[in-house]
Amino acid sequence: MLSTQASPPLVGPKPNRPREYGDRAPHTPLRPMWFCRADGQPWPCADARLRLKAEFEDNMQGLAIYLAGMYYEASRDLYRLNPHDGPSPRDLFDRFVGRYQGRL
């Protein structure tokens, strides 16, 4: 039997990167608002972007896949948090994935 309804997508990856370094607070996202735990900036903050790029230095495709998963999770969380005034899908894509285009 064919159905016109698609099944809901599975849960994306756990936001556990960039990895902790030393005794400082990690630059991981605070969900569901998607702000950086360390500096309160929208995640990925500048420091998280630098750390992610260093961590995935030899695997830029892996970085793109990881950030695409984070984009999906952020879109879902932020829409649930505030469906009317949240960031547009394009703004979120630029924030998560678009900054790395051309560098992958």
Disulfide bonds with the S-S distance in Angstrom:
none
